[in-house]
Amino acid sequence: MSKMQIPLGPQHPALKEPENFMLVLDGEQIVDATVNLGYNHRGIEKAAENRNYIQDIYLIERVCGICSHSHVSCYIGAVEEIAKVEVPAIAKALRTIVAELERIHSHLLWLGVAAFELGYDTLFMYTWRDREQVLDCLELLSGNRVHYGMNTIGGVRRDITKEQVDEISKKIKYLKERTSYYVNVVTEEPTFLARTQNVGKLPKDVALELNAVGPTARASGVDIDVRRDEPYFIYDQLDWKVITYHTCDVFGRAVVRVLETIESYKMIEQILKAIPEGPISVKVPWKIPAGEAVFRYEAPRGEDIHYVKSNGTEYPERVKVRAPTLSNFQSLPYCLKQGYLADAVITIAAIDPCMSCTDRAVVYDINKGERKTFDQEELRKYSIEFYKKKGISFK
Amino acid sequence: MDAIIPLLYIAVFPGFIFLGVYALLMQWVDRKLSAVMQNRVGPPIYQPLADFIKLISKEVVIPENADVILFKSLPYVAMASIITSIFMIPIWDGKALVSFEGDIMVVMYLLIIPTVTFFLAGWSSTSPYSTIGSMRVMTQLFGYEVPLFMSFAGCAILAGSWSISGIAAYFSANPWFILLNLPGFIAALLAAEGKLERVPFDTPHAKNELVGGQFTEYSGRLLAIFLLSIDMEMIVLAAFISAVFLGGLGSFTGLAGFILFIIKTFFVCFILILFKALMARVRVDQMLKFSWKWLVPVSALQILIDILLKVNI
């Protein structure tokens, strides 16, 4: 049988967001795979330059629906570094709680999605039901389920009460029980094992070479975690460990994620026991002094990097987002290449891709079949030409 | 009058209407039970009918490259062969409507026809998803068909009869032999899961991989007929398994026999639904490996047990 090219996406039931994977098949075996980005670009970095620092918080929060706190904390971390603001201890503690709740929420969501990709609907429904408890905790704390709006430059916007602490501890206790059940399911259920073990192999040296981050890298035995390597918030004061696994496959990524949620429960319990007193934020002037900073943050999907450049006004000159998925995408063709078509979806899901965080603009000429990327000057010229044609001229 | 009765058999009972209603009802039971097992609410009882009517009223789109006559006729062929096979399975009486020595083989062959139509449906649609889906249909056929045949053959050998009604009568006369046929029963249930293309063996139309699999290009009325015939196939297969392995209806006739028929098919379907809720989908190569490594030896062992029993009685 001749080789067949099959498109996975941009419209496909397995993908939650539009992205295209071109698979070349020999029977059921994948012999070649390419990842094509560019279906979900929203120009957030450019939009951030036209808003002031406070408005940007809400814009950056919408980079991603799941790791919204991660992106905004990362951005705020960079801005605070330029402005040389010392954040109060209670704000750091609350940010850590929200960050870890978000990690639990993201990992439980991932487990559900992975189960769904394997046709294991029961596990999917169970995990998503329990995920509601985390979302309730987040709503209790911040007032919102998805975009928490908890952060502000110089601290947080809401204090935590005694009742909230009790309620969250109760929910964490329930979730701990449920998660230990999921650990059993993930490590013992025969069909789950059959579908995940030795699938999407990514050896340690290749993972390092292709710049994998987060759980994808940790499942290949790469011992990296920004929370430990370059501590921010109050991670250096907590007792927890970085989870790594040696199997280098989808199974390892599942185990790493499930065990990481257990570490997160431990961290939250420790913080809830001793929440510092004091004001929740400090005042920061609207105009941030000139300078630039890079902030590294361990999002649920891996290392998130934000670069902010300030020119002394209330508008940032440049905000650059490097989402973890962009980094993990490099390793995807390697993982896909050795596998079967049936494994393609779970291999893609295993890096927990978030297209909207990642997407880059690409120009694709259908008639010529050419791909093109713009640099800043070209893009500026193109946009001026575009508007001139419409009768709008910029002097 | 004599001409009308066979027509009623085909159109109303136990043919199209009865089988259609029971299939839709069983689809609801399937969805509702899986929902309850998964801690969801599940659909109301009329949902399958509503889905069916909605699908029937949709536009039929036929791919440009497809063979139109083949493409349009396949769903009806699948449904016809399934309806035909119900006549050889006892429903309200110990004896089926049509019963002769060797009808078990006829039903087995009639139940292969839908699988072949699925393959042709995917193949004639000429889209990559459906082509791969239909290849998987065929690959899977080699996995489950042999253990299914062999486990049925075990019962037939023990009963000394190749008619479904004869086997059912034998087992209801000797109910203890049902227990000795348990390995074959389990093998047949798992193979039936493959034949019906349900989780864990639903690779041919795994929606996460192949969108709609062999049915990707089907829409509207044609898809509705295909989906209904899959639901009907589940009923027929459940009835078939319960007649062969669970002793059929015994001496019950009329309404009591019919109620027993419903109970037994429900029981078999319930086990099929349990499998679906408990497992993840396996790969097609893993499915083949599983059926040749476990199902075939188990059903061969069943034949051996049955032959030994037969010799010693």
Boltz contact constraints between the chains, C-beta under 6 A:
constraints:
  - contact:
      token1: [A, 4]
      token2: [B, 128]
      max_distance: 6.0
  - contact:
      token1: [A, 6]
      token2: [B, 128]
      max_distance: 6.0
  - contact:
      token1: [A, 13]
      token2: [B, 207]
      max_distance: 6.0
  - contact:
      token1: [A, 13]
      token2: [B, 208]
      max_distance: 6.0
  - contact:
      token1: [A, 13]
      token2: [B, 211]
      max_distance: 6.0
  - contact:
      token1: [A, 14]
      token2: [B, 208]
      max_distance: 6.0
  - contact:
      token1: [A, 117]
      token2: [B, 208]
      max_distance: 6.0
  - contact:
      token1: [A, 118]
      token2: [B, 280]
      max_distance: 6.0
  - contact:
      token1: [A, 118]
      token2: [B, 281]
      max_distance: 6.0
  - contact:
      token1: [A, 119]
      token2: [B, 199]
      max_distance: 6.0
  - contact:
      token1: [A, 119]
      token2: [B, 280]
      max_distance: 6.0
  - contact:
      token1: [A, 119]
      token2: [B, 281]
      max_distance: 6.0
  - contact:
      token1: [A, 120]
      token2: [B, 280]
      max_distance: 6.0
  - contact:
      token1: [A, 122]
      token2: [B, 38]
      max_distance: 6.0
  - contact:
      token1: [A, 122]
      token2: [B, 277]
      max_distance: 6.0
  - contact:
      token1: [A, 125]
      token2: [B, 38]
      max_distance: 6.0
  - contact:
      token1: [A, 125]
      token2: [B, 39]
      max_distance: 6.0
  - contact:
      token1: [A, 125]
      token2: [B, 40]
      max_distance: 6.0
  - contact:
      token1: [A, 129]
      token2: [B, 39]
      max_distance: 6.0
  - contact:
      token1: [A, 191]
      token2: [B, 200]
      max_distance: 6.0
  - contact:
      token1: [A, 191]
      token2: [B, 279]
      max_distance: 6.0
  - contact:
      token1: [A, 191]
      token2: [B, 280]
      max_distance: 6.0
  - contact:
      token1: [A, 191]
      token2: [B, 282]
      max_distance: 6.0
  - contact:
      token1: [A, 192]
      token2: [B, 280]
      max_distance: 6.0
  - contact:
      token1: [A, 194]
      token2: [B, 282]
      max_distance: 6.0
  - contact:
      token1: [A, 194]
      token2: [B, 286]
      max_distance: 6.0
  - contact:
      token1: [A, 195]
      token2: [B, 280]
      max_distance: 6.0
  - contact:
      token1: [A, 342]
      token2: [B, 209]
      max_distance: 6.0
  - contact:
      token1: [A, 342]
      token2: [B, 283]
      max_distance: 6.0
  - contact:
      token1: [A, 345]
      token2: [B, 208]
      max_distance: 6.0
  - contact:
      token1: [A, 345]
      token2: [B, 209]
      max_distance: 6.0
